[in-house]
Amino acid sequence: MTIEQKIESLRDELRQHNHNYYVLDNATISDYDFDIKLKELEKLEAENPQFFDANSPTQRVGGEITKNFETITHKNRMYSLDNSYSKEDLLDWEKRIQKMLGTDQIEYTCELKYDGASINLTYENGQFVKAVTRGDGFQGDNVTTNIKTILSLPLIPNGDFVSNFEMRGEIILPLDGFNKMNEERVANDEEPYRNPRNTASGSLKLQDSAEVAKRPLDCLLYQVVTSERKYKTHFESLENARKVGFKVPKTITLAKSIDEVFEFVNNWDSKRHDLPYETDGVVIKVNNLQQQEELGYTAKAPRWAIAYKFKAEQVSTVLNEITYQVGRTGAITPVANLEPVQLAGTIVKRASLHNADQIEKLDIRVNDTVFVEKGGEIIPKIIAVDLSKRPENSAPTKYATNCPECNTELIRTDGDAKHYCPNEFGCAPQITGRIQHFISRKAMDIDGLGGETVDLLRKEGLIQNYADLYDLKVEQIIPLERMAEKSAQNMVAGIEKSKEIPFEKVLFALGIRFVGETVAKKLAKHFKSIDNLMAANFETLIEVDEIGDRIAQSIIDFSNDLGNIQLIDRLKSYGVQLEVSAESLEGQTDKLTGKIFVVSGVFHQMSRNELKKAIEDNGGKVSSSISKKTTYIVAGDNMGPSKLEKAHKLEISIISEQDFIDMIN
């Protein structure tokens, strides 16, 4: 046996022992013998550096320091899930997807929803390449070095699997390991960690991977993302992932009907407390991968999956004070300041009261004993008042009449749930909030500039709006608190680079009320420039797909404001992208304007996403379901029979993939 063969043999043997111990929970070698073999491999690799392999078992013990975690754009967006809290929600979801698929023959998978930190693992040519946190779904942080220390994760799948793929999963901290960590901290007179979820998430961003290696983190996998059509169902892809070494929980179950889904939910609602890790619900997915493709995504979530959240934990505590927060749009949010109480693994001190109507409806008063729960296990909210404990001298709550920050009288328009501070350009939280929104990841994505720095720059009089950012000089920033020359240079460079951000993101960054990320994309695509958008009248605006009266009026109000007009003029002068670039317009036509397409089946020359993009690039609209308004159905292989029947019944033209390609060419 050559030295290279000896090294490869030891690597394979140690990988198998790791899998047996960390995934199968069935050790076949003592810790001592494992360490001896690992040391032997380390020695051979040190003596023969030409055989170095980044995925060797010796590279998993940590030790590498990461000072700054690189931001990486996800190849495939990591969507969030729509939540449901009742059986009725699940039945409504099933009706929607049955209607879209044109069939009631749908099989589901049921999986426990793990409470940890979402991760995306990339494998190329059968080898682990990188690990990126979920971040905002579009981009996250490169935590590859830290993830490699999790020994239950195979760096090289052992067996026949797809070659190029992404594995989606959750980094968790099992309860036993979490409790042991806290026992050690208490013994060392250190503050114990609050809960496993936050501790797992925080572990991924530790700078020293050797410290991460000491933590008993685990990785549970729940989705294979690949363009290779090797498997027909989600369940099949996960079963095969488990066979080649991935830790796919065995609790995943196939359900032939929604009744079987309910059985799974009921079973685990009572048994979840016996699990070795935390879970807060069940994820239900359409099993058939082709049906998943048919259903596609909304702006935020896949249509083919939904999370059922177990009933939230409730506690009672005393409401000490009601204060008011001002958002970037001037919206006022009342906040309940509570006697601190433990709830779902965290200490809760504050809860949202939403608006004046909610306070009046529940008759919430200061010094009341209130019942608090975490809505969706995340945001604490008051759900009721314990009237039996109300003090005798209690008085009804009088809602604020003036802004808590600038003392301007609040306004409330018809149909609005919230009160607003109209002092848009003179109210500090609104000024700071708009700039913070402008620089955020989904907007201008300005590196080297965070929320606290924005507030500092405003207080020092250097900025009063987002256009002022482009006037900042390094020498103005250096004298500020906690600022060094390098930090100042990075900030100015990040602001300069933001001039390359495309128009649709700039439009979102402007913070026009009701113009979210998806609406900004539609408006940018339709009007092509800020000048065209600001010149549009009400009728022109509501003609745009999905633009309603409220959004249209908000755009008109923004466009008619002299302060906003001046800001836009300044942004233009700095070179910010306020129109769609020539490169983006390249290849776009209006050949399909006014035509609505439904894409159904399996295609060979273009992927489904490429087809949809081609429709939109040529002015057409993609719809997810067949209706009288549908112009064409682009049909691939295995188009559902019920869809075909509906198309014939409505006399809608069915064209092939090649017909469509000919149409746009």
Beta strands, then each sheet from edge to edge (+ up, - down):
strand 1: 71-73
strand 2: 83-84
strand 3: 108-114
strand 4: 117-124
strand 5: 127-133
strand 6: 139-141
strand 7: 165-172
strand 8: 218-225
strand 9: 253-255
strand 10: 279-286
strand 11: 305-309
strand 12: 314-326
strand 13: 332-343
strand 14: 346-352
strand 15: 369-375
strand 16: 379-385
strand 17: 596-600
strand 18: 621-623
strand 19: 632-635
strand 20: 653-655
sheet 1: 1+ 6-
sheet 2: 2+ 11+ 10- 3+ 9-
sheet 3: 5+ 4- 7+ 8-
sheet 4: 14+ 13- 12+ 15- 16+
sheet 5: 18+ 17+ 19+ 20+
end
